[in-house]
């Protein structure tokens, strides 16, 4: 297993016109972070007046906690729904952009399952935090029960060993790993069934937005430009990803980029007309209402308007 260290690349150090900015991702470097690495490797952050450091997350890294402790200026949120929960818990986080218009969350089954309604007879492996995310929505949508769920530990072997097991995964990740083992599977993208969440948010603290508005605006602008560049030609971003993550392969990167494009994860929805990273008031309300209806958040404890702002993204219109 490789030892991962944070990226500490910096451009134009010592120039007073370039402002330092730290961004933390939610996992080890991968294609799902490609636009940020593309912006770094192509100099887009530098062109927008920023000296950016990207720090990586991981399975045991609490990026929100580290941001609250001053270790990052903004972070990559898993989904806007998770960030709403964090806001309710008392951490003043705000989503300023949503790179993924569709949450890449999938359910992976063996090939005997052709419809998610068949999950009623299966054991389903999910991570604990999914119980405050897509799992309540899935239970209500497909009439599932808590008793059939067990913890997913990011190990695909229990799924491979038991045809009665289904598991959660990421569109761009676990399906590739499982197929490499020769297992025939079906993959169901939850957003295709109505799951409304945004994903891969750029999330900052209230204080950062207030005190460093210009830097946040520059970071959002360069990042969405980086994502456009990455979708057009990911070569430079991928080279940096491989440099920082020794376990990443060209095949995995190519598969991930293909799936991101195939399912219009970044370029679909409102982004097709309003630009990469867009959030809309209508979509935010749909997501908030879903959380309230599934009793994941309490509207008396958190206001929708406090959980996001479109001020940094609405006028950029960086079309995919």
C-alpha positions as CSV (number, residue, x, y, z in Angstrom):
1,X,0.0,0.0,0.0
2,X,1.4,3.4,-1.0
3,X,1.9,6.1,1.6
4,X,0.0,9.1,0.6
5,X,1.2,12.6,1.3
6,X,-0.6,15.9,0.7
7,X,0.1,17.8,-2.5
8,X,2.1,20.9,-1.8
9,X,2.6,22.3,-5.3
10,X,2.6,26.1,-5.3
11,X,2.9,28.6,-8.1
12,X,4.7,31.9,-8.0
13,X,5.7,31.7,-4.4
14,X,6.6,35.0,-2.9
15,X,4.6,37.1,-5.4
16,X,2.3,39.4,-3.4
17,X,-0.3,39.3,-6.1
18,X,-0.8,35.5,-5.6
19,X,-2.9,34.5,-2.6
20,X,-2.4,31.1,-0.9
21,X,-5.5,28.9,-0.8
22,X,-5.8,25.3,0.5
23,X,-8.4,22.9,-0.8
24,X,-9.0,19.4,0.6
25,X,-10.5,16.6,-1.4
26,X,-12.6,13.8,0.1
27,X,-10.5,10.8,-1.0
28,X,-7.1,9.8,-2.5
29,X,-6.4,11.4,-5.9
30,X,-8.6,10.0,-8.6
31,X,-10.5,11.0,-11.8
32,X,-13.4,12.1,-9.7
33,X,-11.2,15.0,-8.6
34,X,-9.8,15.5,-12.1
35,X,-10.8,19.1,-12.7
36,X,-9.1,20.4,-9.6
37,X,-5.8,18.7,-10.5
38,X,-6.2,19.9,-14.1
39,X,-6.6,23.5,-12.8
40,X,-3.5,23.0,-10.7
41,X,-1.4,21.3,-13.4
42,X,-2.3,23.7,-16.2
43,X,-1.8,26.9,-14.1
44,X,-5.4,28.0,-14.1
45,X,-5.3,28.7,-10.4
46,X,-2.1,30.8,-10.9
47,X,-3.8,32.7,-13.7
48,X,-6.7,33.6,-11.3
49,X,-4.3,34.9,-8.7
50,X,-4.1,31.9,-6.4
51,X,-1.3,29.8,-5.0
52,X,-3.3,26.6,-4.5
53,X,-2.4,23.6,-2.4
54,X,-4.5,20.5,-2.7
55,X,-4.6,18.2,0.3
56,X,-6.1,14.8,-0.1
57,X,-8.7,13.1,2.1
58,X,-9.2,9.4,2.8
59,X,-11.4,6.9,4.6
60,X,-10.4,8.1,8.0
61,X,-10.1,11.8,7.3
62,X,-12.8,14.2,8.5
63,X,-12.4,17.1,6.0
64,X,-15.0,19.2,7.6
65,X,-13.3,18.9,11.0
66,X,-10.0,19.9,9.5
67,X,-11.5,22.9,7.7
68,X,-13.1,24.0,10.9
69,X,-9.7,23.7,12.6
70,X,-8.2,26.0,9.9
71,X,-6.4,23.3,7.9
72,X,-8.2,24.1,4.7
73,X,-10.0,27.1,3.2
74,X,-12.6,25.0,1.4
75,X,-13.3,21.3,0.9
76,X,-14.8,18.9,-1.5
77,X,-18.1,17.8,0.0
78,X,-19.5,14.4,-0.8
79,X,-23.0,15.8,-1.6
80,X,-25.0,18.9,-0.8
81,X,-27.3,16.7,1.3
82,X,-24.4,15.7,3.6
83,X,-23.4,19.4,3.9
84,X,-26.9,20.3,4.9
85,X,-26.6,17.8,7.8
86,X,-23.3,19.3,8.8
87,X,-24.9,22.7,8.9
88,X,-27.7,21.4,11.1
89,X,-25.1,19.9,13.4
90,X,-23.7,23.3,14.0
91,X,-20.8,23.7,11.6
92,X,-21.4,26.8,9.5
93,X,-20.7,25.3,6.1
94,X,-22.0,26.6,2.8
95,X,-22.0,25.0,-0.7
96,X,-20.7,27.5,-3.3
97,X,-20.7,25.1,-6.3
98,X,-21.8,21.6,-7.3
99,X,-19.4,20.0,-9.8
100,X,-21.5,16.8,-10.2
101,X,-25.0,17.5,-11.3
102,X,-25.8,13.8,-10.7
103,X,-24.6,12.0,-7.5
104,X,-22.5,9.0,-8.8
105,X,-23.9,6.8,-6.1
106,X,-24.8,3.4,-7.5
107,X,-26.2,0.1,-6.3
108,X,-24.2,-2.9,-7.7
109,X,-25.9,-6.3,-8.0
110,X,-25.1,-9.7,-9.5
111,X,-26.5,-10.2,-12.9
112,X,-29.6,-12.0,-11.7
113,X,-31.0,-8.7,-10.5
114,X,-32.5,-6.6,-13.3
115,X,-34.6,-4.1,-11.3
116,X,-34.1,-2.4,-8.0
117,X,-37.4,-3.7,-6.8
118,X,-35.8,-7.1,-6.5
119,X,-33.5,-5.9,-3.7
120,X,-36.2,-6.8,-1.2
121,X,-34.8,-10.3,-1.0
122,X,-31.1,-9.2,-0.9
123,X,-28.6,-8.2,1.8
124,X,-27.4,-4.7,1.0
125,X,-24.0,-3.5,2.1
126,X,-23.9,0.3,2.8
127,X,-21.6,2.6,4.7
128,X,-22.9,3.9,8.0
129,X,-23.2,7.5,6.9
130,X,-25.5,6.4,4.0
131,X,-28.2,6.0,6.7
132,X,-28.3,9.8,6.8
133,X,-28.2,10.1,3.0
134,X,-29.5,7.9,0.2
135,X,-30.6,5.0,2.4
136,X,-33.8,6.6,3.8
137,X,-34.7,7.6,0.3
138,X,-34.1,4.1,-1.0
139,X,-36.1,2.5,1.8
140,X,-39.1,4.7,1.0
141,X,-38.7,4.4,-2.8
142,X,-38.2,0.6,-3.0
143,X,-39.8,-0.5,0.2
144,X,-36.7,-1.8,1.9
145,X,-36.0,-2.3,5.6
146,X,-33.0,-1.6,7.9
147,X,-32.7,-5.3,8.8
148,X,-31.5,-6.2,5.4
149,X,-28.6,-3.8,5.4
150,X,-25.1,-4.5,6.7
151,X,-21.9,-2.3,6.9
152,X,-19.9,-1.8,3.7
153,X,-16.2,-1.5,4.6
154,X,-14.9,-0.6,1.1
155,X,-14.0,-4.3,0.6
156,X,-15.7,-5.9,-2.5
157,X,-14.9,-9.5,-1.5
158,X,-18.1,-10.1,0.5
159,X,-20.1,-9.1,-2.6
160,X,-18.1,-11.3,-4.9
161,X,-18.5,-14.3,-2.6
162,X,-22.2,-14.1,-2.2
163,X,-24.8,-13.8,-5.0
164,X,-27.4,-12.8,-2.5
165,X,-25.5,-9.6,-1.6
166,X,-25.8,-6.2,-3.3
167,X,-23.7,-3.2,-2.4
168,X,-23.4,0.5,-2.7
169,X,-20.6,1.9,-4.8
170,X,-19.4,4.9,-6.9
171,X,-20.2,4.8,-10.6
172,X,-16.5,5.3,-11.5
173,X,-14.9,3.0,-9.0
174,X,-16.3,-0.3,-7.5
175,X,-17.9,-1.5,-10.8
176,X,-14.5,-1.3,-12.4
177,X,-12.8,-3.2,-9.6
178,X,-15.5,-5.9,-9.5
179,X,-15.5,-6.4,-13.3
180,X,-11.7,-6.8,-13.2
181,X,-12.4,-9.9,-11.0
182,X,-14.5,-11.4,-13.8
183,X,-17.8,-11.0,-12.0
184,X,-20.9,-10.2,-14.0
185,X,-22.9,-7.4,-12.5
186,X,-25.6,-4.8,-13.1
187,X,-25.1,-1.2,-12.0
188,X,-28.0,1.1,-11.1
189,X,-27.3,4.8,-10.9
190,X,-29.6,6.2,-8.2
191,X,-30.0,9.5,-9.9
192,X,-31.7,7.7,-12.8
193,X,-34.4,6.7,-10.3
194,X,-35.0,10.1,-8.9
195,X,-32.3,10.6,-6.2
196,X,-31.9,14.3,-6.4
197,X,-28.5,15.1,-4.7
198,X,-25.8,17.2,-6.1
199,X,-22.3,15.8,-5.5
200,X,-18.6,16.9,-5.4
201,X,-19.5,20.3,-3.9
202,X,-17.1,23.1,-3.2
203,X,-17.9,23.8,0.4
204,X,-16.5,26.6,2.6
205,X,-17.2,28.1,6.0
206,X,-19.3,31.3,6.5
207,X,-16.3,33.1,7.7
208,X,-14.2,32.2,4.7
209,X,-16.9,33.4,2.3
210,X,-17.2,36.7,4.2
211,X,-13.4,37.4,4.8
212,X,-12.0,35.9,1.5
213,X,-14.8,36.5,-1.0
214,X,-12.4,37.3,-3.8
215,X,-10.3,34.2,-3.2
216,X,-13.3,32.0,-3.1
217,X,-14.6,33.5,-6.3
218,X,-11.2,32.9,-8.0
219,X,-11.1,29.3,-6.8
220,X,-14.6,28.5,-8.1
221,X,-13.9,30.1,-11.4
222,X,-10.5,28.3,-12.0
223,X,-12.0,25.0,-10.8
224,X,-14.9,24.9,-13.2
225,X,-12.5,26.0,-16.0
226,X,-10.3,23.1,-14.9
227,X,-13.2,20.7,-15.1
228,X,-14.1,21.8,-18.6
229,X,-10.4,21.3,-19.6
230,X,-10.3,17.9,-17.9
231,X,-13.4,16.7,-19.8
232,X,-11.9,17.9,-23.1
233,X,-8.4,16.3,-22.5
234,X,-7.6,14.9,-19.0
235,X,-3.9,14.1,-19.8
236,X,-2.3,16.8,-17.6
237,X,-4.6,16.3,-14.6
238,X,-4.2,12.5,-14.8
239,X,-0.4,12.8,-14.8
240,X,-0.6,14.8,-11.5
241,X,-3.1,12.3,-10.1
242,X,-0.8,9.4,-10.8
243,X,2.1,11.3,-9.4
244,X,0.3,11.8,-6.1
245,X,-1.4,8.4,-6.0
246,X,0.9,5.5,-6.8
247,X,-2.0,3.0,-6.9
248,X,-3.8,4.8,-9.6
249,X,-3.6,3.3,-13.1
250,X,-4.2,4.6,-16.6
251,X,-7.0,2.0,-17.1
252,X,-8.9,3.1,-14.0
253,X,-8.6,6.7,-14.9
254,X,-9.8,6.1,-18.4
255,X,-12.8,4.0,-17.1
256,X,-13.7,6.8,-14.6
257,X,-13.6,9.6,-17.2
258,X,-15.6,7.5,-19.6
259,X,-18.3,6.9,-17.0
260,X,-18.4,10.6,-16.0
261,X,-19.0,11.5,-19.6
262,X,-21.3,8.6,-20.5
263,X,-23.7,9.5,-17.7
264,X,-23.3,13.3,-18.0
265,X,-22.4,13.5,-14.3
266,X,-20.8,16.9,-14.8
267,X,-22.3,18.2,-18.0
268,X,-25.9,17.1,-17.5
269,X,-28.9,18.7,-15.9
270,X,-28.7,22.5,-15.5
271,X,-25.0,22.5,-16.3
272,X,-25.7,21.9,-20.0
273,X,-27.2,25.4,-20.3
274,X,-26.0,27.2,-17.1
275,X,-22.5,26.0,-16.9
276,X,-20.3,23.5,-14.9
277,X,-20.8,23.7,-11.1
278,X,-24.2,25.4,-11.3
279,X,-26.6,25.2,-8.4
280,X,-30.2,26.5,-8.7
281,X,-32.7,27.5,-6.1
282,X,-35.3,25.0,-7.4
283,X,-32.9,22.1,-7.2
284,X,-31.7,23.1,-3.8
285,X,-35.3,23.2,-2.5
286,X,-36.0,19.7,-4.0
287,X,-33.0,18.3,-2.2
288,X,-33.9,20.1,1.1
289,X,-37.5,18.9,0.9
290,X,-36.4,15.3,0.3
291,X,-34.2,15.5,3.4
292,X,-37.1,16.9,5.5
293,X,-39.6,14.4,4.1
294,X,-37.2,11.5,5.0
295,X,-36.7,13.0,8.5
296,X,-33.0,13.4,7.9
297,X,-32.9,17.1,8.8
298,X,-35.2,19.3,10.9
299,X,-36.3,22.5,9.1
300,X,-36.7,24.2,12.5
301,X,-32.9,23.7,13.1
302,X,-31.5,24.6,9.7
303,X,-32.6,27.1,7.0
304,X,-32.3,26.1,3.3
305,X,-31.0,29.6,2.5
306,X,-28.0,29.1,4.9
307,X,-26.8,25.9,3.3
308,X,-25.8,27.3,-0.2
309,X,-25.2,30.4,-2.2
310,X,-25.2,30.8,-6.0
311,X,-23.3,34.1,-5.9
312,X,-20.0,32.6,-7.0
313,X,-21.3,30.3,-9.7
314,X,-24.5,31.7,-11.3
315,X,-22.7,34.2,-13.7
316,X,-19.7,32.1,-14.7
317,X,-21.5,30.0,-17.3
318,X,-18.5,27.8,-18.2
319,X,-20.4,25.5,-20.6
320,X,-19.2,21.9,-20.9
